[in-house]
Amino acid sequence: MKRGITILVSLLALATVGYFTVSKWAIRHETLTFYDESRGNRPVAVDIAVRRDKEMQADAGLIKLPAAILNHGNTVKFTEYSFLANVFAARGYIVVSIQHDLPTDPPMVTKVGELYVGRQPQYLRGVANIRFAVEEMKKVQPNADYDHLTLVGHSAGADISMYFAKLHPELVKKVVTLDNLRVPFMTDGRFKILSFRSKDPVFKTDPGVIPAEEECEKAGITVVRTTFQHNDMRDTGPEEAKESIQGMVDKFLEDDSSLRPVPPQSPPPLMTDAGPVAPFVPVTPAAPLQN
């Protein structure tokens, strides 16, 4: 009888230890909404994902959390990429997923012949959202490294990520894109890029977005050509797709070694800063696209 009680107590102790171990490593999600007075009090909602134990260490001033900014695709909510947010959070990042679009925003349309087929206003708006959200996050969690961001995004959000990197390369450490279709990769080797490409008959990458293989190798760009469709790369996608992406992202984050400096082949293109005013104007809807 005593032996049975001893075994039961031991099992309960192990279960308790297991429970607290799991709790320690648990990832916390919290949604906040900030209001940008400089853009007519525009609401910018964010979902924060962070590992509880790392957050406690940061709050105690023991560590500085690396920061990742996650950008959603067109018509997709900022909360629909938890499979990605959790990979970064598990690695000790504080992840800030930003809601870029509002119901009152004009739809994203295609304008053939214009820069990024007319998508630049949405990209500039996204850049403004990121800059504003980062400044607000400094008040929420000051013990994070907002000077060396990892930009992550899917589709239009991936284009926003790459566009932000073009405007503010000094603030970027890494970029992870899932099917950016419009904005070309940076090839000056200042930071590493991991890009997943879909095999989709509808969503086609514009010419000149993906550099040649030799240029990718020199610039520290890893291009992963998958068999998945464009819209598989979010929470509603098949488990096989999400698990494959998670595994490669985790490996990408594991390697934090610095790139060998690569001299720019040509001066970076001049970009226009978003500024304090809402960087978009209403347009006549043409043919709204999903991404």
C-alpha positions in Angstrom: 0.0 0.0 0.0 2.8 2.4 1.0 4.6 1.5 -2.2 1.5 2.3 -4.2 1.1 5.7 -2.5 4.8 6.5 -3.1 4.4 5.7 -6.8 1.3 7.8 -7.0 3.0 10.8 -5.2 6.0 10.4 -7.6 3.7 10.5 -10.6 1.8 13.5 -9.4 5.1 15.3 -8.7 6.3 14.5 -12.3 3.0 15.7 -13.6 3.3 18.9 -11.7 6.9 19.5 -12.9 5.7 18.8 -16.5 2.8 21.3 -16.1 5.0 24.1 -14.9 7.6 23.3 -17.5 5.0 23.5 -20.3 3.7 26.7 -18.7 7.2 28.2 -18.6 7.6 27.6 -22.3 4.1 28.7 -23.2 3.6 31.4 -25.8 1.4 34.3 -24.8 -0.8 36.2 -27.4 -2.2 39.6 -26.8 -4.1 42.0 -29.1 -3.7 45.7 -28.7 -5.0 48.7 -30.8 -2.9 51.8 -31.1 -4.3 55.1 -32.6 -2.1 57.2 -34.9 -3.0 60.8 -34.4 -0.8 61.9 -37.3 -3.0 60.0 -39.7 -6.5 61.0 -38.5 -6.4 58.8 -35.4 -6.1 55.7 -37.6 -6.4 52.5 -35.6 -3.5 50.1 -35.9 -4.3 46.7 -34.3 -1.4 44.4 -33.4 -1.2 40.8 -32.1 1.8 40.3 -29.8 3.2 36.8 -29.4 6.0 36.2 -26.9 7.3 33.3 -24.8 6.4 33.9 -21.2 9.8 33.0 -19.7 11.6 35.2 -22.2 9.2 38.1 -21.5 9.8 37.7 -17.7 13.6 37.9 -18.3 13.1 41.0 -20.5 10.9 42.6 -17.9 13.6 42.0 -15.3 16.2 43.7 -17.6 18.2 40.5 -18.1 17.8 40.2 -21.8 16.7 42.2 -24.9 14.1 40.4 -27.0 14.8 40.2 -30.7 11.8 41.6 -32.6 9.9 40.3 -35.6 7.2 42.2 -37.6 4.7 40.0 -39.3 2.7 41.4 -42.2 -0.5 39.8 -43.6 -1.7 39.3 -47.2 -4.4 41.4 -48.9 -7.9 40.7 -47.5 -6.3 38.4 -44.8 -6.5 39.2 -41.1 -3.4 39.9 -39.0 -4.3 37.0 -36.7 -4.2 34.4 -39.5 -0.5 33.6 -39.3 -0.1 32.2 -35.9 1.8 29.2 -37.3 4.6 31.7 -38.2 4.3 33.9 -35.1 4.7 30.8 -32.9 7.9 29.7 -34.6 9.5 33.1 -33.9 8.1 33.4 -30.4 9.4 29.9 -29.6 12.9 31.1 -30.6 12.6 33.9 -28.1 11.4 36.7 -30.3 8.6 39.2 -29.6 6.4 39.0 -32.6 4.2 41.9 -33.7 1.6 41.1 -36.3 0.1 44.3 -37.7 -3.4 44.8 -39.2 -2.6 46.9 -42.2 -6.0 47.2 -43.9 -9.2 48.8 -42.7 -12.7 48.4 -44.2 -12.7 52.1 -45.1 -9.4 51.7 -47.1 -9.7 51.7 -50.9 -9.3 48.2 -52.5 -6.0 47.1 -53.9 -6.3 47.2 -57.6 -4.0 46.5 -60.6 -2.8 49.4 -62.7 -0.7 48.1 -65.5 2.3 50.3 -66.2 2.5 51.9 -62.8 5.2 51.2 -60.2 4.4 47.8 -58.7 1.3 47.7 -60.8 -0.2 50.5 -58.7 0.4 48.9 -55.3 2.9 51.5 -54.0 0.3 53.4 -52.0 -0.6 50.3 -50.0 3.1 49.5 -49.5 3.7 53.0 -48.2 0.8 52.7 -45.9 2.2 49.5 -44.6 5.6 51.1 -44.0 3.9 53.9 -42.0 1.9 51.3 -40.0 5.2 49.4 -39.1 7.0 52.6 -38.1 4.1 53.7 -35.9 3.5 50.2 -34.3 7.2 49.9 -33.5 7.2 53.3 -31.7 4.2 52.2 -29.7 5.7 48.9 -28.9 8.7 50.6 -27.4 6.3 51.8 -24.7 4.7 48.4 -24.2 7.9 46.4 -24.1 11.0 48.6 -24.0 13.4 45.7 -23.5 13.3 44.6 -27.1 15.6 45.3 -30.0 13.6 47.4 -32.4 16.8 48.6 -34.2 17.4 45.2 -35.9 14.0 44.0 -37.0 13.2 40.7 -38.7 10.5 41.4 -41.4 8.1 38.6 -42.2 5.2 38.6 -44.6 2.9 36.8 -47.0 1.9 38.0 -50.5 1.1 41.8 -50.2 2.5 41.6 -46.7 5.7 40.1 -48.1 6.0 43.0 -50.5 5.4 45.5 -47.6 8.3 43.7 -45.8 10.6 44.0 -48.7 9.6 47.6 -49.3 10.3 48.5 -45.7 13.7 46.9 -46.0 14.4 49.1 -49.1 13.4 52.2 -47.2 15.0 51.4 -43.9 17.8 48.8 -44.4 19.6 50.1 -41.3 16.7 48.8 -39.2 16.6 45.3 -40.7 18.4 42.1 -39.7 16.6 39.5 -41.7 13.6 39.2 -44.1 11.3 36.2 -44.6 8.9 36.4 -47.5 6.1 34.0 -48.5 5.4 34.7 -52.2 6.1 38.4 -52.6 5.0 39.1 -56.2 5.9 42.7 -56.9 8.8 44.2 -54.9 12.2 43.0 -56.1 14.6 41.5 -53.5 17.5 43.6 -52.2 20.8 42.2 -53.4 23.4 44.3 -51.6 24.0 41.6 -49.0 23.2 43.8 -46.0 20.9 41.1 -44.5 19.8 37.6 -45.1 16.6 36.8 -47.0 14.6 33.6 -47.0 11.8 33.4 -49.5 9.2 30.7 -50.1 7.7 30.5 -53.6 4.4 28.9 -54.4 3.5 26.8 -57.5 0.3 28.5 -58.4 -1.3 29.0 -61.8 -3.1 32.1 -60.7 -0.5 34.1 -58.6 2.5 34.8 -60.7 5.7 36.6 -59.7 6.5 39.8 -61.7 9.6 39.7 -63.8 12.7 41.0 -62.0 11.5 40.2 -58.5 13.7 37.1 -57.9 17.4 37.6 -58.7 19.3 35.0 -60.7 20.7 32.0 -58.7 24.3 33.3 -58.8 23.2 36.7 -57.5 21.1 35.1 -54.7 24.1 33.1 -53.5 26.4 36.1 -53.4 23.7 38.2 -51.6 22.7 35.7 -48.9 19.3 35.0 -50.4 17.7 31.6 -50.0 14.8 30.8 -52.4 12.7 27.8 -51.6 10.5 26.6 -54.4 7.6 24.7 -53.0 4.7 22.7 -54.4 2.2 24.6 -52.4 -0.3 27.1 -53.7 -0.2 30.8 -52.8 -3.0 30.7 -50.3 -1.7 27.6 -48.6 0.8 29.8 -46.8 -1.3 30.9 -43.8 -3.2 29.3 -40.9 -6.0 27.9 -43.2 -3.4 26.1 -45.3 -2.7 22.4 -45.2 -0.6 21.1 -42.3 2.0 19.8 -44.6 2.6 23.3 -46.0 2.7 24.9 -42.6 5.0 22.3 -41.0 7.4 22.5 -44.0 7.6 26.3 -43.7 7.9 26.2 -39.9 10.9 23.8 -40.2 12.8 25.9 -42.7 12.1 29.1 -40.8 13.3 27.6 -37.6 16.5 26.5 -39.3 16.9 29.9 -40.8 16.6 31.5 -37.3 19.1 29.0 -35.9 21.9 30.4 -38.1 22.5 33.9 -36.7 26.0 34.2 -38.2 26.7 37.5 -39.9 27.0 37.7 -43.7 30.2 38.4 -45.3 29.9 42.1 -46.5 29.1 42.3 -50.1 29.7 45.6 -51.9 26.6 46.9 -53.7 26.7 46.2 -57.4 24.8 49.5 -58.0 23.4 52.3 -55.9 20.2 51.5 -54.2 17.1 53.0 -55.9 15.8 56.2 -54.5 12.7 55.6 -52.4 10.0 58.0 -51.1 9.4 58.1 -47.4 5.8 57.5 -46.2 5.7 60.7 -44.2 3.2 61.6 -41.5 0.2 61.9 -43.8 -1.9 58.9 -44.8 0.0 57.7 -47.9 -3.0 56.7 -50.1 -5.8 58.3 -52.0 -9.1 56.8 -53.1 -9.0 55.2 -56.5 -11.7 54.0 -58.8 -12.1 50.2 -58.2 -10.9 48.3 -61.2 -10.5 44.6 -60.7 -9.9 43.9 -57.0 -7.4 41.0 -56.5 -6.9 38.8 -53.6 -3.2 39.6 -53.2 
